[in-house]
Amino acid sequence: MIQKIYDKLKFLYPEKAEEVYNRLMNLIEKYKLSNNEIELTEKDVILITYGDSIKKEGEKPLHTLHKFLNDHVKGIINTVHILPFFPYSSDDGFSVIDYKKVNPELGDWEDVEKLSKDYNLMFDAVINHISKKSEWFQEYLKGNPKYKDYFIEQEPVDELKNVTRPRTLPLLHVYETNEGKKHIWTTFSEDQIDLNYKSIDLFLEIVEILLFYAKKGAKLIRLDAIGYLWKEVGTSCIHLEQTHKMIQLFRDILDLTAKDVILITETNVPHKENISYFGDGYNEAQMVYNFSLPPLVLHSFLSKNAYHISHWADTLETPSDKTTFFNFLASHDGIGVMPAKGILKDEEIDYLVEHTLKNKGLVSYKNNPDGSKSPYELNINYFDALYEENEDIELNIRKFVSAYAIVSSLKGVPGIYIHSLLGSRNYYEGVKITGMNRTINREKLNYDQLEKEINDPNSLRYKIFNAMKNMLKIRTTHKVFNPKAKQKVLFLDDRVFSFIREFEDEKVLVLTNVSNEEIKLELNFSENPIDLLSNKNIEVENNKIKLKPYETLWIK
């Protein structure tokens, strides 16, 4: 008996531990995929994209994406997070109808498997909830006994007021079943029905899906909205011990079957709660989204002050060298402000909200237990979030690229959203069409038009795309950016975010001027310093170097 698995099952399913253990071990026997542990290095850069972010008439979007990547970023980006590519009914893929099918509008499993031969792939496991149009839920409504316990029937009671709410929509929705009307648990929307992990049949079904993804080429599995997985009335229903045990079980199972698969948790919450998903460093997620980074980088450049990000980064630690951060600024979602709570003051968060609205972005809110609402997410393209109209476009570009230089040099693995890589702007037309705030950063790009723009030296796309590619290429050729490298934050000037990365025999000083002023820094160099980003010697005068407005230097 594998005791650690049995012990977790005993905790989660005390009455049925023996039964579920035996069934689980039979399942594991069918999936022996890989015994080789994956080792993350400086060469790991993850692109975040929808399967159809780039479209060409007459082609399957997954084929078009593959061609674009091979033509433009092969050798620079080695990993692709294809956002949910399954049949879905809402939320741009996050309301999955069938976990085991590829959305035919995107392509098929053959397209996914071809991509997996050239790139490591991240799959989404959208396993907190499933579409109301799924076979599982439709069969439940008809009274099929197989699905009776797959969902959570819950009468409205006072104790539900403690439940953490990520949206302003109702927690429960009413559905017509063969037994009459029932209130069903829906954390996110009326179309996204929460799954009941108290059901051992449901648990085993989900495990089989995770193993199926590993077999189909997933090297990273992103556990979407995972903090809400287990429900107990009377609690907050977020970050419960049962949820952590479940993720630890997933890790144990993958360690036995597909050791080369990394689990990454998506928990858009304050920093301390977020990093709890590392567990003890060996037993839970190998990677967590570094959710505090996007609002802190934004605040630093808008306030022209790196005080908060410097002091926060000085506390960044992982519990083992088997764990690391997934560093990102933009994604298919907005810029979460909850992860900045406790780091930024309320008025500083309010300033980010005001700036977003001024730059024609949108703001999503969440419900609080006392009935009030709080900003939850800034819905805006990251270039537009940083944009300041009193500065010329070249300065705004330098600021944007420097923001991503932080992501690319900070301890962890960088995640680059496709619209950041390609220099996109706010997509207002999409918001009008869908009525969804998040569509502002989810434009579908025409392949031919995109090719024209990224080959036009005068275009914004060209300038950003080439600056980003150059920076990422340099990152991947220096082992000092290995996730295991040591990191020490320096406090040289409140306008400069600075730290040292050190690995084996290589050491690099990272300096980012977050202000629009030229800054002179006094630094002692034993030999002529070289900036890796420009591959030029840095001019030193009386032990002082100059940092241009919004400039980043990686000094060797």
Residue pairs with C-beta under 8 A, 6 or more apart in sequence:
1 21
2 25
2 252
2 256
4 252
5 21
5 24
5 249
5 252
5 253
6 17
6 21
8 245
8 248
8 249
8 252
9 17
9 20
9 21
9 24
9 249
10 17
11 242
11 245
12 197
12 203
12 242
12 245
12 246
12 249
13 20
13 200
13 203
16 200
19 200
20 200
20 203
20 204
23 200
23 204
24 204
24 207
24 253
27 204
27 207
27 208
27 211
28 211
28 253
28 256
28 257
30 211
31 211
31 214
31 215
31 257
31 258
32 257
33 211
33 214
33 215
33 257
33 258
33 260
34 214
34 257
34 258
34 259
34 260
34 261
35 259
36 259
36 260
37 259
37 260
38 219
38 259
38 260
38 261
38 262
40 262
40 324
40 413
40 482
40 483
41 479
41 482
41 483
42 475
42 476
42 477
42 478
42 479
42 480
42 481
42 482
42 483
43 78
43 476
44 78
44 79
44 120
44 413
44 483
45 76
45 77
45 78
45 79
45 408
45 413
45 414
45 416
45 472
45 475
45 476
46 77
46 79
46 80
46 81
46 122
46 220
46 326
46 413
46 414
46 415
46 416
47 69
47 73
47 77
47 79
47 80
47 81
47 415
47 416
47 417
47 418
47 421
48 81
48 83
48 328
48 331
48 332
48 415
48 416
48 417
48 418
49 65
49 80
49 81
49 82
49 83
49 417
49 418
50 82
50 83
50 92
50 93
50 332
50 418
50 442
50 444
51 61
51 62
51 65
51 82
51 83
51 85
51 103
51 106
51 107
52 61
52 65
52 105
52 106
52 444
53 61
53 65
53 418
53 419
53 443
53 444
53 445
54 61
54 64
54 65
54 68
54 418
54 444
54 445
54 447
54 450
55 61
55 64
55 444
55 445
55 446
55 447
56 64
56 446
56 447
56 448
59 447
60 106
60 107
60 108
60 111
61 105
61 106
61 107
62 82
62 85
62 102
62 106
62 107
62 111
62 112
62 115
63 107
63 111
64 447
65 80
65 82
65 115
66 111
66 114
66 115
66 118
68 447
68 450
69 77
69 80
69 118
69 119
70 118
72 454
72 465
72 469
73 421
73 469
74 118
75 473
76 469
76 472
76 473
76 476
77 119
77 416
77 472
78 119
78 120
78 476
79 119
79 120
79 121
79 122
79 219
79 220
80 115
80 119
80 120
80 121
80 122
81 121
81 122
81 124
81 220
81 222
81 415
82 112
82 115
82 121
82 122
82 123
83 92
83 93
83 124
83 332
84 92
84 93
84 94
84 96
84 124
84 126
85 93
85 102
85 103
85 106
85 107
85 112
86 93
86 96
86 97
86 98
86 99
86 100
86 101
86 102
86 103
86 126
87 96
87 97
87 98
87 101
87 103
87 104
88 94
88 95
88 96
88 97
88 103
88 131
89 95
89 97
89 131
89 132
89 133
89 191
90 131
90 189
90 191
90 192
91 188
91 189
91 191
91 192
92 332
92 436
92 438
92 439
92 442
93 103
93 124
93 126
94 124
94 126
94 188
94 192
94 224
95 126
95 129
95 130
95 131
95 132
95 189
95 191
95 192
96 126
96 130
96 131
96 134
97 130
97 131
97 133
97 134
97 135
98 134
98 135
99 126
99 130
99 209
99 212
100 209
100 212
102 108
102 109
102 111
102 112
109 216
112 121
112 216
112 217
113 216
113 217
115 121
115 217
116 216
116 217
116 219
120 219
120 220
121 217
121 218
121 219
121 220
122 218
122 219
122 220
122 221
122 222
122 264
123 213
123 216
123 218
123 220
123 221
123 222
124 222
124 224
125 206
125 209
125 210
125 213
125 221
125 222
125 223
125 224
126 224
126 225
127 195
127 206
127 209
127 223
127 224
127 226
127 229
128 187
128 188
128 194
128 195
128 224
128 225
128 226
128 228
128 229
129 186
129 187
129 188
129 192
129 193
129 194
129 195
129 225
130 136
130 137
130 192
130 193
130 195
131 137
131 191
131 192
131 193
132 138
132 175
132 190
132 191
132 192
132 193
133 191
134 193
136 147
136 150
137 147
137 150
137 151
137 193
139 146
139 147
140 147
140 148
140 150
140 151
140 177
141 175
141 176
141 177
141 178
142 178
143 177
143 178
143 179
146 201
149 196
149 198
149 199
149 201
149 202
150 195
150 196
150 199
150 201
150 202
151 184
151 185
151 193
151 194
151 195
151 196
152 184
152 185
152 194
152 196
152 231
153 182
153 183
153 184
153 185
154 160
154 172
154 183
154 184
154 185
154 233
155 183
156 172
156 183
157 233
159 233
159 234
160 171
160 172
160 233
161 369
162 234
162 235
162 236
162 237
162 369
163 171
163 235
163 236
163 237
164 228
164 236
164 237
164 238
165 171
165 187
165 366
165 367
165 368
166 187
166 188
166 225
166 228
166 268
166 366
166 376
167 187
167 188
167 189
167 366
167 367
167 376
168 365
168 366
168 367
168 373
169 186
169 188
169 189
169 190
170 186
170 190
171 185
171 186
171 187
172 183
172 184
172 185
172 186
173 183
173 184
173 186
173 190
174 181
174 182
174 183
174 184
175 181
175 182
175 184
184 193
184 194
185 193
185 194
185 231
186 192
186 193
186 194
187 194
187 225
187 228
187 237
188 225
194 228
194 231
195 202
195 206
196 202
196 231
197 203
197 206
197 229
197 230
197 242
197 246
198 230
203 246
207 250
207 253
210 221
210 250
210 253
210 254
211 253
211 257
211 258
213 221
214 221
214 254
214 257
214 258
214 261
215 258
218 261
219 260
219 261
219 262
220 261
220 262
220 263
220 264
220 287
221 254
221 261
221 262
221 263
221 264
222 264
222 266
223 247
223 250
223 263
223 264
223 265
223 266
223 285
224 266
225 266
226 243
226 247
226 265
226 266
226 267
226 277
227 238
227 239
227 243
227 265
227 267
227 269
227 273
227 277
228 237
228 238
228 243
229 240
229 242
229 243
229 246
230 237
230 240
230 242
230 243
230 246
231 237
232 240
232 242
238 269
239 267
239 269
239 273
239 276
244 276
244 277
244 279
244 284
247 263
247 265
247 277
247 279
247 284
247 285
248 279
248 283
248 284
250 263
251 263
251 279
251 283
251 284
251 285
252 283
254 261
254 263
262 286
262 287
263 284
263 285
263 286
263 287
264 285
264 286
264 287
264 288
264 289
264 326
265 277
265 284
265 285
265 287
265 288
265 289
266 289
267 273
267 274
267 277
267 288
267 289
267 291
268 289
268 291
268 333
268 336
268 338
268 339
268 377
269 291
269 338
269 339
270 292
270 338
270 339
270 341
270 342
271 291
271 292
271 312
271 339
271 342
271 343
272 342
274 288
274 289
274 290
274 291
274 292
274 339
275 288
275 318
277 284
277 285
277 288
278 284
278 285
278 288
278 318
278 319
278 320
278 323
279 285
279 319
280 319
280 320
281 318
281 319
281 320
281 322
281 323
282 320
282 322
285 323
286 322
286 323
286 324
287 323
287 324
287 325
287 326
287 413
288 323
288 325
288 326
289 325
289 326
289 328
290 325
290 326
290 327
290 328
290 410
290 412
291 336
291 338
291 339
292 312
292 339
292 340
292 343
293 327
293 328
293 329
293 406
293 407
293 410
294 328
294 329
294 330
294 335
294 336
294 339
294 382
295 335
295 336
295 337
295 339
295 340
295 344
295 349
295 352
295 378
296 308
296 309
296 312
296 340
296 343
296 344
297 309
297 329
297 403
297 406
297 407
298 329
298 335
298 352
298 382
298 385
298 386
298 403
299 308
299 309
299 340
299 344
299 348
299 351
299 352
300 306
300 308
300 309
300 497
300 514
301 386
301 399
301 402
301 403
301 514
301 550
302 351
302 352
302 355
302 386
302 388
303 348
303 351
304 495
304 514
304 515
304 516
304 517
305 494
305 495
305 514
305 515
306 494
306 495
306 496
306 497
306 498
306 512
306 514
307 494
308 343
308 344
308 348
309 497
310 489
310 491
310 494
310 497
310 498
312 343
313 410
313 487
313 489
313 497
313 499
314 489
316 325
316 410
316 411
316 487
318 324
318 325
318 411
321 484
324 411
324 412
324 413
324 483
324 484
325 410
325 411
325 412
325 413
326 412
326 413
326 415
327 407
327 408
327 410
327 412
327 413
327 414
327 415
328 407
328 414
328 415
328 416
328 417
329 335
329 382
329 403
329 404
329 407
329 417
329 420
330 381
330 382
330 417
330 419
330 420
330 441
331 415
331 417
332 417
332 438
332 441
332 442
333 377
333 438
334 364
334 377
334 378
334 379
334 380
334 437
334 438
334 441
335 352
335 356
335 377
335 378
335 380
335 382
335 385
336 376
336 377
337 349
337 352
337 353
337 375
337 376
337 377
337 378
338 366
338 376
340 348
340 349
340 352
341 349
344 352
349 375
350 375
352 378
353 363
353 375
353 378
355 385
356 362
356 363
356 378
356 379
356 380
356 385
357 363
359 380
359 384
359 385
359 387
359 426
360 384
360 426
360 428
361 378
361 379
361 380
361 381
361 384
361 385
361 426
361 440
362 378
362 379
362 380
362 431
362 437
362 440
363 375
363 377
363 378
363 379
363 437
364 375
364 376
364 377
364 379
364 437
364 438
365 373
365 374
365 375
365 376
366 373
366 374
366 376
367 373
368 374
377 437
378 385
379 437
379 438
379 440
379 441
380 426
380 440
380 441
381 419
381 424
381 425
381 426
381 427
381 440
381 441
382 400
382 403
382 417
382 420
382 441
383 396
383 400
383 420
383 423
383 424
383 425
383 464
384 425
384 426
386 396
386 399
386 400
386 403
387 396
388 396
391 399
391 516
393 460
395 516
395 549
395 550
397 460
397 463
397 464
397 467
398 548
398 549
398 550
398 551
399 550
400 420
400 464
401 464
401 467
401 468
401 471
401 552
402 512
402 513
402 514
402 550
402 551
402 552
404 414
404 416
404 420
404 468
404 471
405 471
405 510
405 512
405 533
405 552
405 554
406 497
406 510
406 512
406 552
407 414
407 415
407 416
408 414
408 471
408 472
408 475
408 481
409 475
409 481
409 501
409 508
409 510
409 554
410 487
410 499
411 483
411 485
411 487
411 501
412 483
413 483
414 472
414 475
416 468
416 472
417 441
419 441
419 442
419 443
420 464
420 468
421 464
421 465
421 468
422 445
422 450
422 454
422 461
422 464
422 465
423 459
423 460
423 461
423 462
423 463
423 464
423 465
424 441
424 443
424 445
424 461
425 460
426 440
426 441
427 439
427 440
427 441
427 442
427 443
428 440
430 439
430 440
430 442
430 443
431 437
431 439
431 440
433 439
450 461
453 459
453 461
453 462
454 461
454 462
454 465
455 462
456 462
457 463
470 533
471 533
474 532
474 533
474 554
475 481
478 506
478 508
478 532
479 485
479 503
479 504
479 506
480 501
480 502
480 503
480 506
480 507
480 508
481 501
481 503
481 508
482 503
484 503
485 501
485 502
485 503
486 500
486 501
486 502
486 503
487 499
487 500
487 501
487 502
488 499
488 500
488 502
489 498
489 499
490 498
490 499
490 500
490 509
491 498
492 498
492 511
492 521
492 523
493 519
493 521
495 513
495 514
495 515
495 517
495 519
496 511
496 512
496 513
496 514
496 519
496 521
496 547
497 510
497 511
497 512
497 514
498 509
498 510
498 511
498 512
499 509
499 510
500 507
500 508
500 509
500 510
501 507
501 508
501 510
502 508
506 556
507 556
508 532
508 554
508 555
508 556
509 523
509 529
509 553
509 554
509 555
510 552
510 553
510 554
510 555
511 521
511 547
511 551
511 552
511 553
511 555
512 551
512 552
513 519
513 547
513 548
513 549
513 550
513 551
513 552
514 550
515 549
515 550
516 549
516 550
517 549
518 546
518 547
518 548
518 549
519 546
519 547
520 544
520 545
520 546
520 547
521 544
521 545
521 547
522 543
522 544
523 540
523 543
523 544
523 545
524 543
525 540
525 543
528 537
528 538
528 540
529 537
529 538
529 540
529 545
529 555
529 556
530 536
530 537
530 538
530 555
530 556
531 537
531 538
531 553
531 554
531 555
531 556
532 554
532 555
532 556
533 552
533 553
533 554
538 545
538 553
538 555
539 545
539 546
545 553
547 553
